[in-house]
Amino acid sequence: MSFLPAFEIGVWNLWIFMVAWVFFHMVPITWPIFRYDIKVMFKRGGASPAYNKTEKILNNLGMAVWILLFIYSIFLPLPLGTPFLYAGIALFVVGVAIVEIAMIPWFKTAADEPVTRGLYRYSRHPVYIGVSVQYIGIGIASASGLFLLLILAPIALSMATAPAEERFCSEKYGDSYRKYMNRTPRWLGVSKS
């Protein structure tokens, strides 16, 4: 791994991972298996969480950094045949699996109830964890110390917006969500109940 590998435009560059990341967030692979009801999905989402000023800035900054990283990935050749690439692919796939598994109870829970089953028993934000694992996988696959360091910014900045989602869910689901918050860690751990 070097801190700043040579720039080179090519077919086998890191942009492949970035496009795959976007794809798996637009087209979840578990949709056909569980036949999600799209109406329920949008009903569950309801209005967006209300971000305070700081959360809006952090969210927008994270998005801006992600866009810059996407542009950088176009010029960053993949280290074909190296352990970095294979480790990055493995982590990326694990991250995709975490996100997909986390979505299953989300669609199987009634729209007027908070999601508390599946991976949500161990984390209030398992999708954030899965996305973070994907990001780290992309960073390792790049074999670029700079890219790996920069990919940590969208992780940290997106996690800073989690409190807004929790406020939104507290308002939407009331005491049932607050009880869930009391027994389930925000990021990762064993349920307290």
Secondary structure, DSSP 4 states (H G I P E B T S, - for coil): -BSSPPP---SSBTHHHHHHHHHHHHS-TTHHHHT--HHHHHHHH-SPP---HHHHHHHHHHHHHHHHHHHHHHT-B--TTSHHHHHHHHHHHHHHHHHHHHHHHHHHS-TTS---SGGGGT-S-HHHHHHHHHHHHHHHHHTBHHHHHHHHHHHHHHHTTHHHHHHHHHHHHTHHHHHHHHHS-SSS-----
